[in-house]
Amino acid sequence: MKTFKVLADSTSDLEKKFRDEYDIDYFRMTFTIDDTEYDADLDWTKLSPLDYYKMMRNGKRSITSFSTREEFENRMRMYLDKGLDILYIGCSSKLSGSVQAAKKLADELKAEYPERRIVCYDSLRSNYSQGLMAIDAAKMEQDGKSLDEVVAYLNENTLKYQVQAIVGSLEWLKKAGRVKAAAAFFGTVLQLKPVICSDAKGNNFAYEKIIGRKKSIERLLDIIEERFENPADNIIFIEHADCPEDANYFKEEIERRCHPKAINISNVGPIIGATVGPDTITVSFYGKEVTVCSPE
């Protein structure tokens, strides 16, 4: 019998086919373009990925917000009222205030639901790395594992879930405050294409600087080959921000080099996409423990 519900949020990029298969829900964040607010809907029902990234290519900026208190409360109550505990695997606290906001609400709901538990877990991750954590947690729940057992597993293995990425331009990271203006300017002049990862503290860290798109693609492929483990058992998740040709090239090369159980290609979701911009490629997978840390 089901005892707890796994939820993620819009930064997890979880597609409907996986949410349905593993019975995962998510808290909707929002984004605003030209004073129009949209739900960060992972099914892209109101705005297609093509239109979204076309708007960004035309100079429009997407301003993101984490889930509202109403969204958190309504969705939590939905499952608490069914007698279920909740495991929320949230976006890294280094990137979003979602986990802290959810924890605050969970504390307030304790008096009303004294027999229920709400665990708000800081994934230290985003993208499909966070989504993959939610999938594995939901699989464990379906296999009869307790909430405590799943949390213990996550505590031991969080840093093995990783996302590696390259971006098309440093401009969007600059606008989002992730890169200083001077660094973005000189990086653009020099055609720097950094390799970015979710580091051991949950930051997005540009830990290698490569000159040129082609070289950055080949370096990212090398890194995946070095870090991916247990290919017969694991899926690799490729996401792209309106650059499907590059995503397909990654798929072909990863199949040739790594022989994973499966490869899934999807779009970078609207929340992450607002920060990294068009022509970004992210690759998420379970592999060697992440130890690199950005200077803070």
N, C-alpha and C positions, 0 to 999 in steps of 0.2 A: 504494500500500500504506500502511496506517495506521502512523504512526510514534510518535504520542503520544496520550494520553487526557486529555480535559478533565474536570476535576471541580470542583464547587462545594461548598457546604455548606447546611445547613438554612435559613440566613438568606436564601438566594437565591430561595426560594419557587417554584422551577422545577417546573411541573406535568409529569406523566408524558408527556403528548403531545409536549412539547418535548424532554424528556430522551430519549425514544425516537427522535424524528425526527433529532436531532443527535448521538445516541450520547454523552450526558453522564451522568456518575454524580455522586453527592454524598456527603459525609461527614455522617453523622447526628449531630446534637446531641441533647440531652435536656432535658426539663422535668419538674418535680415539682409536683403539686397534692395537698395533704392526705397527704403522705408516700408517695404513689404516683408512681413514676417512669415516664415515657413516652419512647419515642423521638420525636424531632421529625420525624415521618414526613410528608413533603410530600404523601402520598396520603391522609392522615387515616384510616388503616385501623383504629385502635383508639379514636379519639375524634373525633367529627365537629366541624367548625367551629362549628355551631350549639350543640352541647353545651359546647364549650370556652368560647365567649364567654358563654353562659348562666351557666356557673360563675363567670366573672369578674364578670358583672353581679350575681351573688348574693354577691359579696364575697370569693370565693376568689382567692388569689394564685398565679400560676404562676412558679416559680423556675427559671431556665434555667441550663444548663451547656454549654460547648462540647464538642466531640467528645473522647472518651477516647483515650488513647494506643493502646489495643487497636483502636478503630475506625479510627484513622489508619493503624496498621501493617497491619492485615488488608486494608484496601482498597488501600493502596499496593502491598503485596506481590502482590495479585491481578493488577495490571497490569504490574508490573515482571517478574513471572515469565512473562508473555506476551511479553516483549521490547519493551515499550512504555515510552517516557518519559512523564512526568506533568506536566501543567500544572494546578495547583490555584489557582483564582481564589477567594480567601477573603474573608470578611467584613472590613470595615474594621478595622484594628488599633486604631483609636480606640474601637471598640465591643466588640471581642472579642479574646481571646488566641489564637484559632484559628491564625492565620498563623504566629505565633511558635512555637507548639507543633509545628505541622507542619514548620517549618524545622528545628527541633531534631532531630526524628526523621529528616528527610531527610538531615541531616549524618551521623547514625549509620548510615544504610543505605548510604552511599557505598562503604564498604569491601566490603560484600557484593555490591553491584551496580555495579562500577566503570565499566561501559560504559553505564549508564543515567543519565538526568538527571531530577531532580525540581525543578521551578520552583514555588515557593510565592509567588503574586502577591497583594500587598495591593491589593484593588480600591478601597479608600477608599469603598466603597459597601455597601449591603445592599438588601433587598427585590428587586424585579424589575429594578432597575438593575444590581445584581450579576448576576442571572440573565441579563439581556440581554447583558452582557459575555461570559458563558460561551457563550451561543448564538452570538454573532459569532465567538468564538475557534474554536468547533467547526465553524462553516461554513468558516472559513479552512482548518482542518485537512482538511476534506473536499474543498476545492478544491486541495489539494496544497501549501499553504504550510508552511514549516518552523516548528519551535518558536521559533526565533530571530525569524523574521518576525512571528509572532503576538505575541510579547512586545514587539517594537518597535512594533507597531501599538497595543497597549494602553498602552505608555508615552506615546505621542503623543496618545492619544484618551481616556484614562480620565476626565478631567474633563468630557467631553461626555456621559457617561452620568450621568443625574441622576434623583433621586427627589424629588418635592415632595409634601407631605402636610399634612393637618389632622387633629386628634384631637377626640374627643368630650368628653374631660375631661382636665384636667391631673393628676388624681389618680394615674393609673398611671405617668406620667413621674416624679412625685414619689417614688412607692414604689420605682421603679427607680433613683433617685438622679440622674435627668437634669434635674430641676427642684427648686429649693430649696422647703422647706415654705412659707415666707412668700409666695414668688412664686406658688405653686400656690393658696394660700388667697385672696390678693387677685385672682388671675386668675379663680378660680371666682366670686367675688363680683361681679366686673365682667363676667363672661361673655366673657372673652378666649378667642379661638380662634386660636392662633398658626399661621402658615404655617411649616412646617419643611422644611428641605432637607438633603441630604448636602452639606456644604461642601467647599471646595477642600483641606482637610486631613483629611477623612474623618469629621468630627464631624457629629452631627445638630444643626442650628442653627435655633432659632426666630428667623427674621430679620424677620418682620413680625407685628404683633399686631393682630388684627381683633376687633371686638366683635360677637358673635353668629354662630351657625352659618350662617345664610343668606348673610351678607356674606362669611364666610370661604370658602364654596363658590364664590361668584362671583369672589372675588379669585384663588382658586387656578385657576379656569378662565382668567382673564386672563393669569396667569403662564404657563400651559401654552401658550396661544396666542402669547405673546411669545417663548417660548424654544424651541419645537418647530421642527425644520428638516427639509427634504427629505421632505415628507409622502408623496409617491408611493412612497418606498422604505422607509418606517419604520413600525413598529408602536408603538402606545401601550398600555401595560399598566396597567390599573386594578385595584387591590386594595381590598377592603373588609373591615372587622372587624364582621360581622353588621349591615350596613346596606345591603342590596341595592338598596333604592329609590334611595338617593343614588348608588350606583355606576351604576345605569342612567341616572340623570339626567346624570351626568358623561359617559357614553357618548354620549347623544343630543347634548349640547352640544358635545362635542369633535368629533363627526362633522360637525356644522353649521359649526363655526368653523375646524377644522384640516384636514379631509379626509385623514386618515392612510390608509396602505395597509390597515391593519386595527386593530381595537381588541380587546384580550383582557381579560376580566373574570375575576377569581379571588379567593380569600380571602387575607387577610393571614395568613401562616404563624404557627405557634405560638410561635416564638422572638421574632420582631418583635412579634407580638400581645401577648406578655407585658409588653412595655415600653410600648406605646402604648395598649392597651386597646380595648374595644368602641367602635364608631361612628367608627373611624379610616378615612380614605380616603387611599390613596397612589397616585400616578401616576408611572410610570417611563417614560423615553423617551430617545432620543438627540437632542441639540440643541446650543444655544449653550454654549460652555465656561463652567463654573462658576468664578467668581472670588471670591465672597463667602466670608468666613472668620469664624468665631465667635471672640470674645476668649477666650484661654486663660490 
